[in-house]
Amino acid sequence: MTTHIPVLLKETIDGLNPGQGETVLDATLGGGGHSKALCERIGTSGTFIGIDADEDAVSRAKEKLASCEARIILETANFRSIGAVLDRHGIKEINRAVFDLGLSSFQLEESNRGFSFQRSEPLMMTFAKKAAAEATTAYDIINRWEEDSIEAILSGYGEERFARKIARAIVRARKEKPVKTTDELVAIITEAVPHWYCNKRLHCATKTFQALRIAVNDEFGALKEALAECFSRLAPSGRMAVISFHSAEDRIVKLFFKEQKMAGIAVLVSKKPIAASRTEQQQNPRARSAQLRILEKIK
């Protein structure tokens, strides 16, 4: 059975410091670890709103929060729709919000959507379990996009140093037959890059898979929209915490927080990003790249 360990849990909850009766938002339910901790802090008079693009995450959260005595609102939605979700339930302001931008263990190990390069799964990578008919999938990118476009996302989103070689190898392979599964893609990547590159601690397919996932879900565009919408709904003295795992992701958060600070409408709760302790990194390797930033709204 898959067990999800929430990253930077204590630091996030302490930094947000939610109180009794407050309205809190978890914009990325994931494994529900942050949700449960938040719910326990706001008590019976509080309101908890949780959203996730993955309906399985919402189902898990419903079970995990069964004992929570606060008012609970759970919806399957992309976090770029925060405003619409709040409006549907008549909520004008929130006091606390958390974004955990990492994949959950469940998505990696049980979704069967191609997030992990360690399994043979269909090349989907959509956060939504049932993607819309017009949605772009990893299969579409790998089998239909131009070589230059594939190279651009591998380089820009994955910071992959061998983006050109991998893109070229993908196009060459698909001419023989469509690339349908994750293990087929891994084999192409392994053949395309130098041998030494596959013997490093970081698997040689990691950055390619990351880049494809980001492109499929328009993660950077969604994040920019969600941060702005969430901040606009924060009450005075409200706080929002964001945990990122990707340098480009963290730059988006850092820039947004800086803009609010420079405008005189927010302060940084932590001047520098908070990293996981050595102990946590040893217990949960996925915490190694985690960066936590927290912002407080002044007015």
C-alpha positions as CSV (number, residue, x, y, z in Angstrom):
1,M,0.0,0.0,0.0
2,T,1.3,3.4,-1.0
3,T,2.1,5.8,1.9
4,H,2.5,9.5,1.2
5,I,4.7,11.6,3.5
6,P,3.9,15.3,3.4
7,V,7.0,17.4,2.8
8,L,7.9,20.2,5.3
9,L,4.7,19.6,7.3
10,K,5.7,21.2,10.6
11,E,7.4,24.1,8.9
12,T,4.4,24.8,6.8
13,I,1.8,24.6,9.5
14,D,3.9,26.6,11.9
15,G,4.5,29.2,9.3
16,L,0.9,29.5,8.3
17,N,-0.1,29.4,12.0
18,P,-3.9,28.8,11.4
19,G,-6.2,29.6,14.2
20,Q,-9.6,28.5,15.5
21,G,-12.5,29.5,13.3
22,E,-10.4,30.5,10.3
23,T,-11.1,29.6,6.7
24,V,-8.2,27.7,5.1
25,L,-7.5,26.4,1.6
26,D,-5.4,23.5,0.4
27,A,-5.0,24.1,-3.3
28,T,-3.3,20.8,-3.9
29,L,-4.8,18.0,-1.7
30,G,-2.4,15.3,-2.9
31,G,-2.0,12.8,-0.1
32,G,-3.9,14.9,2.4
33,G,-1.2,15.4,4.9
34,H,-1.2,19.2,5.0
35,S,-5.0,19.1,4.9
36,K,-5.4,17.0,8.0
37,A,-3.0,19.2,10.0
38,L,-4.8,22.4,8.9
39,C,-8.2,20.9,9.7
40,E,-7.1,20.0,13.2
41,R,-6.0,23.6,13.9
42,I,-9.2,25.4,12.8
43,G,-11.6,23.5,15.0
44,T,-15.4,23.1,14.7
45,S,-16.0,26.7,13.8
46,G,-13.5,26.8,10.9
47,T,-14.0,26.1,7.2
48,F,-11.6,24.0,5.1
49,I,-11.6,24.1,1.3
50,G,-9.6,21.5,-0.5
51,I,-9.2,21.2,-4.3
52,D,-7.1,19.0,-6.6
53,A,-7.2,18.3,-10.3
54,D,-7.0,14.6,-9.6
55,E,-10.3,13.2,-8.5
56,D,-8.6,10.3,-6.7
57,A,-6.8,12.9,-4.4
58,V,-10.2,14.4,-3.6
59,S,-11.6,10.9,-2.7
60,R,-8.6,10.2,-0.5
61,A,-9.0,13.5,1.3
62,K,-12.6,12.8,2.0
63,E,-11.6,9.6,3.8
64,K,-8.7,11.3,5.6
65,L,-10.8,14.2,6.8
66,A,-13.8,12.1,7.9
67,S,-13.1,12.9,11.6
68,C,-12.5,16.6,10.9
69,E,-15.2,18.7,12.7
70,A,-14.8,21.8,10.6
71,R,-17.0,22.7,7.6
72,I,-15.4,20.8,4.7
73,I,-15.6,21.7,1.1
74,L,-13.8,19.4,-1.4
75,E,-13.8,19.8,-5.2
76,T,-12.1,18.3,-8.2
77,A,-10.6,21.4,-9.9
78,N,-7.4,22.8,-11.1
79,F,-6.0,25.4,-8.7
80,R,-6.2,28.1,-11.4
81,S,-10.0,27.9,-10.7
82,I,-9.7,28.9,-7.0
83,G,-11.9,32.0,-7.5
84,A,-14.7,30.0,-9.1
85,V,-14.6,27.4,-6.4
86,L,-14.8,30.0,-3.6
87,D,-17.6,31.8,-5.4
88,R,-19.6,28.7,-5.8
89,H,-19.7,28.3,-2.0
90,G,-20.2,32.0,-1.1
91,I,-16.7,32.4,0.4
92,K,-15.3,35.9,-0.1
93,E,-12.1,35.6,1.9
94,I,-9.7,33.0,3.2
95,N,-7.2,33.3,6.0
96,R,-4.6,30.7,5.1
97,A,-3.7,28.8,2.0
98,V,-1.1,26.1,1.0
99,F,0.2,25.0,-2.3
100,D,2.3,21.8,-2.4
101,L,3.5,21.7,-6.0
102,G,5.1,18.2,-5.9
103,L,3.6,15.0,-7.2
104,S,2.0,12.8,-4.6
105,S,3.3,9.2,-4.1
106,F,-0.1,8.0,-5.3
107,Q,0.3,9.7,-8.6
108,L,3.8,8.3,-9.1
109,E,2.9,4.8,-8.0
110,E,-0.7,4.1,-8.6
111,S,-2.2,6.5,-11.2
112,N,-1.2,4.5,-14.3
113,R,-0.9,7.8,-16.2
114,G,2.8,7.7,-16.9
115,F,4.2,10.0,-14.3
116,S,6.9,7.5,-13.3
117,F,9.7,6.3,-15.5
118,Q,10.0,3.2,-13.3
119,R,6.9,1.5,-14.7
120,S,5.4,0.7,-18.0
121,E,2.4,2.9,-18.3
122,P,0.5,4.9,-21.0
123,L,2.0,8.2,-21.9
124,M,-0.7,10.5,-20.4
125,M,0.7,12.6,-17.5
126,T,-2.5,14.6,-17.1
127,F,-3.4,15.5,-13.5
128,A,-7.0,15.0,-14.3
129,K,-7.9,11.3,-14.1
130,K,-10.3,11.7,-17.0
131,A,-8.7,14.2,-19.3
132,A,-11.0,16.2,-21.6
133,A,-11.0,14.9,-25.2
134,E,-9.2,18.0,-26.4
135,A,-6.5,17.8,-23.7
136,T,-2.9,17.5,-24.7
137,T,-1.2,14.3,-23.4
138,A,2.5,13.3,-23.3
139,Y,1.7,10.9,-26.1
140,D,0.6,13.8,-28.3
141,I,3.8,15.7,-27.6
142,I,6.1,12.8,-28.2
143,N,4.3,11.6,-31.3
144,R,3.0,14.8,-33.0
145,W,5.0,17.8,-32.0
146,E,7.9,19.1,-34.1
147,E,11.4,18.2,-33.0
148,D,12.2,21.9,-32.2
149,S,9.2,22.1,-30.0
150,I,10.0,19.0,-28.1
151,E,13.6,20.2,-27.6
152,A,12.3,23.6,-26.4
153,I,10.2,22.1,-23.6
154,L,12.9,19.6,-22.5
155,S,15.3,22.4,-22.3
156,G,13.0,25.1,-20.9
157,Y,10.9,23.1,-18.5
158,G,13.2,20.2,-17.7
159,E,16.6,22.1,-17.9
160,E,17.8,19.0,-19.8
161,R,21.3,19.4,-21.1
162,F,20.8,16.8,-23.8
163,A,17.4,18.1,-25.0
164,R,18.5,18.2,-28.6
165,K,19.8,14.7,-28.7
166,I,16.7,13.3,-26.9
167,A,14.3,15.2,-29.2
168,R,16.1,14.0,-32.3
169,A,16.0,10.4,-31.0
170,I,12.3,10.6,-30.2
171,V,11.5,11.8,-33.7
172,R,13.6,9.1,-35.2
173,A,12.0,6.4,-33.2
174,R,8.4,7.5,-33.9
175,K,9.0,7.2,-37.6
176,E,9.3,3.5,-37.1
177,K,6.3,3.1,-34.8
178,P,4.4,5.3,-32.3
179,V,5.9,5.7,-28.8
180,K,3.1,4.6,-26.6
181,T,4.5,3.8,-23.1
182,T,6.8,5.2,-20.5
183,D,9.3,2.3,-20.8
184,E,9.6,2.8,-24.6
185,L,10.4,6.5,-23.9
186,V,12.9,5.6,-21.3
187,A,14.7,3.3,-23.7
188,I,14.9,6.1,-26.3
189,I,16.3,8.5,-23.8
190,T,18.8,6.0,-22.5
191,E,20.1,5.4,-26.0
192,A,20.2,9.1,-26.9
193,V,22.4,10.3,-24.0
194,P,26.0,9.5,-23.0
195,H,26.5,6.3,-21.0
196,W,27.9,8.2,-18.0
197,Y,24.7,10.3,-17.8
198,C,22.7,7.3,-16.9
199,N,25.0,6.3,-14.1
200,K,24.4,9.4,-12.0
201,R,22.2,9.6,-8.9
202,L,19.5,11.4,-10.9
203,H,18.0,9.0,-13.5
204,C,18.7,10.2,-17.0
205,A,14.9,10.2,-17.8
206,T,13.9,12.4,-14.8
207,K,14.2,15.8,-16.5
208,T,12.4,14.7,-19.6
209,F,9.5,13.3,-17.7
210,Q,9.3,16.4,-15.6
211,A,9.3,18.7,-18.6
212,L,6.5,16.7,-20.3
213,R,4.4,16.7,-17.2
214,I,4.8,20.5,-16.8
215,A,3.9,21.1,-20.5
216,V,0.9,18.7,-20.5
217,N,-0.7,20.4,-17.5
218,D,0.5,24.0,-18.3
219,E,1.8,24.0,-14.7
220,F,3.7,27.3,-14.9
221,G,0.7,29.2,-16.4
222,A,-1.7,27.7,-13.9
223,L,0.6,28.6,-11.0
224,K,0.9,32.2,-12.0
225,E,-2.9,32.5,-12.3
226,A,-3.5,30.6,-9.0
227,L,-1.0,32.7,-7.0
228,A,-2.6,35.9,-8.1
229,E,-6.2,34.7,-7.5
230,C,-5.3,33.2,-4.1
231,F,-3.6,36.4,-2.9
232,S,-6.6,38.5,-4.0
233,R,-8.9,36.4,-1.8
234,L,-6.6,36.5,1.3
235,A,-8.0,38.5,4.2
236,P,-5.8,41.1,5.8
237,S,-3.1,39.3,7.8
238,G,-3.8,36.2,5.8
239,R,-0.9,33.9,4.8
240,M,-0.1,31.7,1.9
241,A,2.6,29.0,1.8
242,V,4.0,27.5,-1.4
243,I,6.2,24.4,-1.5
244,S,8.1,24.0,-4.8
245,F,10.4,21.3,-6.2
246,H,11.6,22.9,-9.4
247,S,13.9,25.9,-9.8
248,A,11.7,27.5,-12.5
249,E,8.6,26.9,-10.3
250,D,10.4,28.5,-7.3
251,R,11.4,31.5,-9.4
252,I,7.7,32.1,-10.3
253,V,6.8,32.0,-6.6
254,K,9.8,34.2,-5.6
255,L,8.9,36.8,-8.2
256,F,5.3,36.9,-7.3
257,F,6.0,37.3,-3.6
258,K,8.6,40.0,-4.3
259,E,6.1,42.0,-6.4
260,Q,3.5,42.0,-3.5
261,K,6.2,43.1,-1.1
262,M,7.4,45.9,-3.3
263,A,3.9,47.1,-3.8
264,G,3.7,47.4,0.0
265,I,0.8,45.0,0.4
266,A,2.6,42.0,1.8
267,V,5.6,40.9,3.9
268,L,7.7,37.8,3.6
269,V,7.2,35.6,6.7
270,S,10.5,33.9,5.8
271,K,13.1,36.1,4.0
272,K,14.7,33.0,2.5
273,P,13.1,29.8,1.3
274,I,12.9,27.1,4.0
275,A,14.5,23.7,3.1
276,A,13.8,20.3,4.6
277,S,16.1,19.3,7.5
278,R,18.8,16.7,6.9
279,T,16.7,14.2,8.9
280,E,13.7,14.7,6.8
281,Q,15.7,14.4,3.6
282,Q,17.1,11.1,4.8
283,Q,13.7,9.8,5.7
284,N,12.0,11.2,2.6
285,P,14.3,11.7,-0.4
286,R,11.6,13.6,-2.3
287,A,12.1,16.4,0.2
288,R,15.6,17.1,-1.0
289,S,14.6,19.7,-3.6
290,A,11.7,21.2,-1.6
291,Q,11.6,25.0,-1.1
292,L,9.0,26.6,1.2
293,R,8.1,30.3,0.9
294,I,5.4,32.0,3.0
295,L,3.8,35.4,2.4
296,E,1.5,37.5,4.7
297,K,-0.9,40.0,3.3
298,I,-0.9,43.4,4.9
299,K,-4.0,45.0,3.3
